[in-house]
Amino acid sequence: MNLVDGRTSITGARRLSWPWQVRLSDAQLHSGPSEPTRIDGVVLIPRRRIDFMQVVG
């Protein structure tokens, strides 16, 4: 998913989500030209911060 700041994207396995937030596990943060950074635990992202989300099954 791409966040509204236009520079940050996050990939991961989607978990139980609610209308106001998305939960990801095994997530990686992609920001700028550097290598992705692995995020430990579960990430909670408010829906208002998401610009684009693609779900692949």
C-alpha positions in Angstrom: 0.0 0.0 0.0 1.1 3.6 -0.6 0.6 6.2 2.1 -0.7 9.7 1.5 2.8 11.3 2.0 3.6 10.0 -1.5 7.1 8.7 -0.5 6.3 5.7 1.7 4.9 2.3 0.9 4.4 -0.8 3.0 4.1 -4.4 2.0 3.0 -7.3 4.2 0.4 -9.9 5.0 -3.0 -8.4 5.8 -4.6 -9.5 9.0 -8.0 -8.9 10.5 -8.8 -5.2 9.6 -11.6 -2.8 10.6 -13.2 0.0 8.5 -10.9 2.6 10.2 -7.5 0.7 10.1 -5.5 -2.1 8.4 -3.4 -4.6 10.3 -0.3 -6.1 8.6 2.2 -8.7 9.8 5.6 -9.6 8.2 5.7 -6.0 6.9 8.4 -4.1 5.1 8.8 -0.3 4.9 9.9 1.0 1.5 11.0 4.7 1.7 13.3 6.3 -0.8 16.0 4.6 -2.8 17.4 2.5 0.1 16.7 -1.2 0.8 13.3 -2.1 2.5 13.3 -2.1 6.3 11.7 -5.1 8.0 9.1 -4.2 10.7 8.8 -6.5 13.7 5.3 -7.3 15.1 2.0 -6.1 13.8 1.6 -2.7 12.0 -1.7 -0.7 12.5 -2.3 1.8 9.7 -5.2 4.2 9.9 -7.3 4.2 6.7 -7.1 8.0 6.3 -3.2 7.6 5.9 -3.6 5.1 2.9 -3.6 6.5 -0.6 -3.7 3.3 -2.5 -4.0 -0.4 -1.4 -3.7 -3.5 -3.6 -4.6 -6.9 -2.3 -3.1 -9.9 -4.0 -4.5 -13.4 -3.2 
